[in-house]
Amino acid sequence: MTDRPDFNGFHCPLPHLDHDTIQMAHGAGGRLSADLFERLILPRFTSAELAPRADGALLDLPPGRVAFSTDTFVVTPLFFPGGDIGELAVCGTVNDVAMTGAVPLVLSVAFVLEEGLPLADFHRILCSMERAAARAGVRVVTGDTKVVGRGQCDGIYINTSGLGVVPAGRHLGAERIAPGDAVLVSGTMGDHGVAILTARAGLGVQSAPASDCAPLGGLVEALLASGADVKALRDPTRGGLAAVLNEFAASARAGFVIDDGAVPVRPDVAGICEMLGLDPLHAACEGKLVAVVAAGDADRALAALRAHELGRDAARIGAVTGLHPGVVTMTTALGVERVLDMPVGEQLPRIC
Amino acid sequence: MKYLDEFRDPVLARSLVERLRRAVTRPWTIMEICGGQTHSILRHGIDQVLPPGLELVHGPGCPVCVTPLETIDRALAVAARPEVILTSFGDMLRVPGSRGSLLEARSRGADVRMVYSPLEALALARANPEREVVFLAVGFETTAPGNAMAVHAAAASRLTNYSQIVSHVLVPPAMAAILEAPGNRVNAFLAAGHVCTVTGWRMYEPVAAKHRVPIVPTGFEPVDILEGLLQTVELLESGQPRVVNRYGRAVLPDGNPAARAVVDQVYEVCDRKWRGIGVIPASGLRLREAYAAWDAERKFAVTDIEPAEPEQCVAGLILQGRLKPADCPAFGRECTPQSPLGATMVSSEGACAAWYRYGRRSPQ
């Protein structure tokens, strides 16, 4: 349905600056700061609101309830198969806004840069942010840059905050979830988490999985345009599908029954998880959503998801039940129901 | 996916369950040795579909669980030294010693790093010649070859800023100890497939013969485990206390000779304390005298640390199959994965963690 524009044509040459790496002076407010902003950052984020370089942006938003979300990105490595910290910082916040049912519109972007960060790396990150923002249809309207000494941060930290507006008549929220509702996912689970882990560990996996990092505003609009009664949406980032379902179960005081065999997982992701003793349902996605929809609308919702390029592998994975409020269970291949719990702490690989 | 989907095939699994129901005529207690198998059993709900009379008890095959408290305390003492980079596998970092875990030590400033392979620690030592890189080497016969290889490589390249705290354990002596313990209920074993890929299955023959128990090496997927159980029940029902390999795609009679040779070159068998169980004679591996220069416990003189276990924890009885996790009064109350009292609740292979994670809580 939605044609994906070709962003490969974006021309993003590194402007010439006096230094190859970030200096403390780039954050000191003087000429170097102005140079960095005007020659490196500003060209990537051309929006009417950002141009005057005022202390804040004045926004004219369409009517409706305003959704507001913020997130800080501290990923290692900065560049990984399928994306980088810049793309993640745009998509992560855009997706959080989109999950409320709002149309994401604007972003703020704040950088904490480590002294010594190669300018070429920073520029590459800025270019991916530009591409991701264009793909997501959002404008960067305000921002900030700070520099900290070498060793005081991990290259670059990025905070983004996003605003969106919920069109009239749209109401999503976990409190609307009721027994009988169907549970859908828009695609394979765990791709991003396993991609990062693989890149970080240097496992030497030949076909390393790529992150699924993508902005989901378009997919949400396609789903809602189908007319299906969508009760709640969430993107399964940290903690993966298991965390989202347990959060839904707790806030809706409902139970969930998931069919183990119905949850889509890429074979390479499943294989790496098996090798490391991890559960793909505890691993993060950055371009997927979980939707709870009225049972009668499940087919329609699924068809709408699958028709979108980001939802081709969408699947119906289970249902909401009144039987065990607050608890998520999974039906195994043997037909046994067992608990699908929240992950505890950091996902650590097993020993053997 | 190859080697995964076919061993999770629901139709095949259910037909094996059916055959198992027909095969069992008397009550039997079978211990799965390996924590990986325990998790698979609970994750796929295999224990819920077994015929009445067939009981599975969980064995001591969780390397993190059986690593004694003093080893963790010694690692903490070594990690506290400013020149040391302490490395280990992920799971090991979360286990509480008597003064917190290695992850907590890291938050207090110790340089503790998670590695995926003992060779990674070796590379760290090469890259940081001014530091001392210490690898906490735990595990069964499965991880011993890699860890032995790292010492072998360090010795070959005269790398002197690398050393190991070795707390390796061996499966067959633990099986014998379980069978000889008063009140033992175990009639047969599912042997751990990954251990057998290194050791082979013939090494179990003396245990099977002496104690008259069937031993069946098997894999980790539902079909593997159900086939292993069916084979074990058939051996029990027909009175045949012998070893039958049901992990043919990975296990040879004599295992991996090259791996065994490097283990034998670097390590020697020693008495070893198992956490919660006590000292089992000839059940561990330590560095041979020729490799003493790579022994971190000697290098940093931490051998005299002997802490006491928390009294509430019954992990020792759970590791011997004498109690189930839910029999412990602290299970799910004072002891949870967030605040574990014992290692069986910490490790991703621990029986208590598996029971907790897959919702086998004690009835409220």
Interface residues (C-beta under 8 A of the other chain):
Chain A: A201 G202 L203 G261 P267 A270 G271 E274 G277 V327 T329 T332 A333 L334 G335 V336 E337 R338 V339 D341 V344 G345 L348 P349 R350 I351 C352
Chain B: M1 L4 R8 D9 P10 A13 R14 V17 G36 L42 R43 H44 G45 I46 Q48 V49 P63 V64 F89 G90 D91 M92 L93 R94 M114 Y116 V138 G139 F140 T142 T143 H194 P222 P337 Q338 S347 S348 E349 Y356 R357 Y358 G359
